Amino acid sequence: MNRKGASGVDGETTKEFESDLETRVEQLCARLKARQYRPPPVRRVEIPKGNGKTRPLGIPTVEDRLLQRAVARILSAIYEQDFLECSYGFRVGRNPHQALQALRSHFVAGKVRHMYETDICGYFNHINHAWLRKMVAHRVADPVILSLVGKWLRAGVMQDGVVVRVHEGSPQGGPVSPVLANIYLHYVLDLWFEKKFKTWCQGEAYLVRFADDFAACFQYKRDAERLDRILKHRMKKFGLGARAGEDPHAPLRAIRPRGGRQVRRETGDVRIPRFQARVRHGQERQDRDRPPSEHEELQEVSRSHTRVAQEAHALEAAGPAAPPGVDAPRLLPVLRPQSLQVETLLDLR
């Protein structure tokens, strides 16, 4: 934990908690085993965002922060194998630079002509508690962890000495909050985009997300416009909303006009030549510029989740004949929940 972190509603600092660390940890474990732990409300602090607005920050107590850190490590270990490659926020070994690099690779190596970018309005403040508990229970069966997650969501906040109970949102500032936020968008956006929305696209489509900011790249403008129409209903279903400006077409930007030259976003008129590594033979150039056939589109729709699940079941059926180095029984319990009724509940199938 951060030893310089601020104190919570009880005013206890990290140094004071460390003075009798072993005894405090033993007492905490005893309360957890007896199911008598009650998380205190978080201390609400408003921090400036730089644009004249403020961001509500929830600071838990030192003891609660320690427990949140432990649960966050468990949840991260479980969901890290489920999170998709398009997610870069609050994950071990991933950072914003990698998200920008992935976005750039789609521009120069893919048939990307249009980009849809937006962020979710007040994301941490509008997470639906009922949906979040269902999503966590989809992969976690431990009643202690499920109970703790529910208690943290209902703990409430204290501001100016007044405790306010909240019915939605996850306070920013706690160690478990980023993990829960990633789990929520994993089902609401990432899986839905990869497994369902891509089947509606007529061309290539890619998603890059960092926390609550995301960008979707498309080959055809009509696919981007379809996302703009459908995304509003998708977000509304889960209590969220995409940020909208005065211009309804502001999130949609042309990346590569039909002339074949890329336009820089900073100036709007600086042209960059096509990526030369993609141009090796005349036949490759012709294959790249022509619209994909229906057969090729159907092949692109098959995503990694379905393919990996089929391979895992084949390995389990093979038994001892499975290739060496592949632990199919360990892989299957992770993949099987993806085919449960939650997919139907979340409109992913």
C-alpha positions in Angstrom: 0.0 0.0 0.0 0.9 3.6 -0.4 2.4 4.7 3.0 1.8 8.3 2.0 -1.9 7.8 1.3 -4.5 10.0 3.0 -6.5 8.8 6.0 -10.2 7.8 5.8 -13.2 8.8 7.9 -11.5 7.5 11.1 -8.4 9.7 10.7 -6.0 6.9 11.1 -2.8 7.1 9.2 -0.7 4.4 7.6 2.0 4.7 10.2 -0.4 4.4 13.1 -1.8 1.2 11.5 1.7 -0.2 11.0 2.6 0.3 14.7 0.5 -2.8 15.6 0.3 -4.4 12.2 0.2 -8.1 13.2 -2.5 -7.7 15.8 -4.7 -5.6 13.5 -4.4 -8.1 10.6 -5.3 -11.0 12.9 -8.3 -9.1 14.2 -9.4 -8.3 10.6 -9.1 -12.0 9.6 -11.1 -13.0 12.6 -13.9 -10.6 11.7 -13.9 -11.8 8.1 -14.2 -15.5 9.2 -17.0 -14.6 11.5 -18.6 -12.5 8.7 -18.7 -9.5 11.1 -16.7 -7.1 9.0 -18.6 -3.9 8.1 -16.7 -1.5 5.8 -16.9 2.1 6.9 -18.0 4.8 4.4 -15.4 6.4 2.3 -14.3 10.0 2.8 -15.5 12.1 -0.2 -13.0 14.7 -1.5 -13.4 16.8 -4.6 -10.3 17.2 -6.7 -10.0 19.6 -9.7 -10.0 18.1 -13.2 -8.4 21.0 -14.9 -11.4 22.1 -17.0 -13.2 23.9 -14.2 -14.9 20.8 -13.0 -14.1 18.5 -10.0 -13.8 14.7 -9.7 -15.3 13.0 -6.6 -12.7 10.9 -4.9 -13.5 8.3 -2.2 -10.8 7.6 0.3 -11.3 4.5 2.4 -9.7 3.8 5.8 -6.3 2.2 6.0 -7.7 -1.1 7.2 -10.4 -1.2 4.5 -7.8 -0.2 1.9 -5.7 -3.2 2.9 -8.6 -5.6 2.5 -9.6 -4.0 -0.8 -6.0 -4.5 -2.1 -6.1 -8.2 -1.2 -9.5 -8.7 -2.9 -8.4 -6.6 -5.9 -5.4 -8.9 -6.5 -7.7 -12.0 -6.4 -10.2 -10.5 -8.9 -7.4 -9.3 -11.2 -5.9 -12.8 -11.2 -9.3 -14.3 -12.1 -10.3 -11.8 -14.8 -7.0 -11.1 -16.3 -7.3 -14.3 -18.4 -10.8 -13.1 -19.5 -10.1 -9.5 -20.4 -9.7 -8.9 -24.1 -6.6 -7.5 -25.9 -8.5 -4.3 -26.6 -8.5 -3.3 -22.9 -5.5 -1.4 -21.6 -6.7 0.5 -18.5 -5.8 -0.6 -14.9 -4.1 -3.9 -16.0 -0.8 -5.2 -15.0 1.8 -4.7 -17.7 -0.4 -2.4 -19.8 -0.2 1.4 -20.1 -1.7 4.3 -22.2 1.3 4.2 -24.6 0.5 0.6 -25.6 -3.1 1.7 -26.2 -1.9 4.5 -28.5 0.5 2.1 -30.2 -2.3 -0.4 -30.9 -4.5 2.4 -32.3 -1.7 3.5 -34.6 -1.1 0.0 -35.8 -4.8 -0.2 -36.8 -4.4 3.0 -38.8 -1.3 2.0 -40.7 -1.8 -1.8 -41.1 -5.6 -2.1 -41.3 -8.2 -0.8 -43.7 -9.2 1.9 -41.4 -10.9 5.0 -42.8 -13.0 6.3 -39.9 -12.7 6.4 -36.2 -15.3 6.8 -33.5 -14.0 8.1 -30.2 -15.8 9.1 -27.0 -15.8 8.6 -23.3 -18.5 7.6 -20.8 -20.1 10.4 -18.8 -19.5 10.0 -15.0 -18.7 6.4 -15.5 -17.6 5.6 -11.9 -20.7 7.4 -10.5 -23.3 5.5 -12.6 -22.2 1.9 -12.4 -25.4 -0.2 -11.8 -24.8 -2.2 -8.6 -27.2 -5.0 -9.5 -25.6 -5.6 -12.9 -22.1 -5.4 -11.4 -22.9 -8.1 -8.8 -24.2 -10.4 -11.5 -21.1 -9.9 -13.5 -18.8 -10.7 -10.6 -20.8 -13.7 -9.6 -20.5 -15.0 -13.2 -16.8 -15.8 -12.5 -16.5 -15.8 -8.7 -18.3 -18.3 -6.6 -16.7 -17.4 -3.2 -19.5 -16.0 -1.0 -17.0 -14.1 1.1 -15.7 -12.1 -1.9 -19.2 -11.6 -3.2 -20.4 -10.3 0.1 -17.5 -7.9 0.4 -18.1 -6.5 -3.0 -21.7 -5.9 -2.1 -20.8 -4.2 1.2 -18.3 -1.9 -0.5 -20.8 -0.8 -3.1 -23.4 -0.1 -0.3 -20.9 1.5 2.2 -21.8 5.0 1.2 -19.7 8.2 1.4 -19.1 10.8 4.1 -18.9 14.5 3.0 -18.9 17.4 5.5 -19.7 14.9 8.3 -22.8 13.6 6.7 -23.0 9.9 5.5 -24.9 9.5 2.2 -25.9 6.0 1.1 -25.5 5.5 -2.7 -27.4 3.1 -4.9 -25.1 3.3 -8.0 -21.5 3.9 -8.8 -18.2 2.8 -7.4 -16.1 5.4 -5.5 -12.9 6.3 -7.1 -9.9 6.0 -4.8 -10.2 2.5 -3.5 -7.9 -0.3 -4.8 -10.8 -2.5 -5.8 -12.7 0.2 -7.7 -10.6 0.1 -11.0 -10.9 -3.7 -11.1 -14.7 -3.6 -10.7 -14.9 -0.8 -13.3 -12.9 -3.0 -15.8 -15.2 -6.0 -15.1 -18.3 -3.8 -15.8 -17.0 -2.5 -19.2 -15.6 -5.9 -20.1 -19.2 -7.2 -20.4 -20.9 -4.0 -21.4 -18.6 -2.9 -24.2 -15.6 -5.2 -24.9 -17.3 -8.6 -25.3 -20.4 -7.0 -26.9 -18.3 -5.3 -29.5 -16.1 -8.3 -30.3 -18.8 -11.0 -30.3 -21.9 -9.3 -31.5 -21.3 -5.8 -33.1 -18.6 -7.0 -35.4 -21.0 -9.5 -36.9 -23.0 -6.5 -38.1 -20.1 -4.7 -39.7 -19.4 -4.9 -43.4 -15.7 -4.1 -43.1 -12.9 -4.2 -40.6 -13.6 -3.0 -37.1 -11.3 -2.6 -34.1 -11.8 -1.4 -30.5 -9.2 0.2 -28.2 -10.2 1.1 -24.7 -8.4 2.6 -21.7 -10.6 2.8 -18.6 -13.7 4.7 -19.7 -12.2 6.2 -22.8 -12.4 4.2 -26.0 -11.9 4.5 -29.8 -13.4 2.3 -32.5 -11.8 2.1 -35.9 -13.8 1.2 -39.0 -13.2 0.6 -42.7 -16.6 2.0 -43.7 -18.4 5.0 -42.4 -21.8 3.3 -42.2 -20.4 0.9 -39.6 -19.2 3.8 -37.5 -22.6 5.5 -37.8 -24.3 2.3 -36.8 -22.2 2.1 -33.7 -23.2 5.7 -32.8 -26.8 4.8 -33.1 -26.7 1.4 -31.2 -24.2 2.4 -28.5 -26.6 4.9 -26.9 -29.2 2.2 -26.3 -26.5 -0.3 -25.2 -25.1 2.2 -22.6 -28.6 3.2 -21.4 -29.5 -0.4 -20.7 -26.6 -0.5 -18.1 -27.2 2.9 -16.7 -24.4 4.6 -18.6 -24.2 7.2 -21.3 -21.6 8.3 -23.9 -20.5 11.9 -23.8 -22.2 13.9 -26.5 -21.1 17.4 -27.7 -22.9 20.1 -29.5 -22.1 18.5 -32.9 -23.8 15.1 -33.1 -21.1 13.9 -35.5 -18.2 15.1 -33.3 -17.2 11.6 -32.2 -16.8 10.4 -35.8 -13.6 11.4 -37.6 -12.3 10.6 -41.1 -8.9 9.0 -40.8 -8.2 7.9 -44.4 -10.3 9.5 -47.2 -11.0 7.4 -50.3 -8.0 9.1 -52.0 -5.8 6.8 -50.0 -4.0 9.5 -48.0 -4.1 9.7 -44.3 -5.1 13.0 -42.6 -3.5 14.1 -39.4 -5.9 15.0 -36.7 -3.9 18.0 -35.4 -4.1 20.1 -38.5 -6.7 18.3 -40.7 -4.7 19.0 -43.9 -1.3 17.3 -43.4 -1.2 14.2 -45.7 1.0 11.2 -44.9 1.9 8.6 -47.6 0.6 5.1 -47.3 2.5 2.7 -45.2 5.2 1.4 -47.6 5.6 -1.9 -45.9 2.1 -2.8 -46.9 2.9 -2.2 -50.5 5.0 -5.1 -51.7 3.3 -6.4 -54.8 0.6 -5.0 -57.1 -1.6 -7.9 -56.2 -1.4 -7.1 -52.5 -2.4 -3.5 -53.2 -5.4 -4.7 -55.2 -6.5 -7.1 -52.5 -6.1 -4.4 -49.9 -8.2 -1.8 -51.7 -11.1 -4.0 -52.9 -14.1 -4.4 -50.6 -14.0 -7.8 -48.7 -16.3 -10.6 -50.0 -19.0 -12.1 -47.9 -17.0 -15.2 -47.3 -14.0 -13.1 -46.0 -16.3 -11.1 -43.7 -17.7 -14.3 -42.2 -14.2 -15.5 -41.6 -13.2 -12.2 -39.9 -16.3 -12.5 -37.6 -14.9 -15.6 -35.9 -13.2 -14.2 -32.8 -10.7 -15.7 -30.5 -13.1 -16.6 -27.7 -15.1 -19.1 -29.7 -12.0 -20.5 -31.3 -10.1 -21.0 -28.1 -13.2 -22.6 -26.4 -13.6 -25.1 -29.3 -9.9 -26.0 -29.1 -10.1 -26.5 -25.3 -13.1 -28.8 -25.6 -11.3 -30.8 -28.3 -8.3 -31.2 -26.0 -10.5 -32.4 -23.1 -12.1 -35.0 -25.4 -8.7 -36.1 -26.6 -7.6 -36.9 -23.1 -4.1 -38.4 -22.9 -3.6 -37.7 -26.6 -3.6 -34.0 -26.1 -0.4 -32.2 -27.1 2.2 -31.9 -24.4 2.4 -28.7 -22.5 -1.3 -28.0 -22.7 -3.4 -28.2 -19.5 -6.9 -28.6 -20.9 -8.7 -29.4 -17.6 -7.3 -26.2 -16.2 -8.3 -24.1 -19.2 -11.9 -25.4 -19.5 -13.2 -24.0 -16.2 -12.1 -20.6 -17.3 -13.8 -20.8 -20.7 -17.0 -22.6 -19.8 -18.6 -19.6 -18.0 -18.5 -17.7 -21.3 -21.3 -19.9 -22.6 -23.6 -19.6 -19.6 -26.9 -17.8 -19.6 -25.1 -14.6 -18.7 -24.3 -14.1 -22.3 -28.0 -14.2 -23.1 -28.7 -11.9 -20.2 -26.1 -9.3 -21.4 -27.2 -9.6 -25.0 -23.9 -11.1 -26.2 -25.1 -14.1 -28.2 
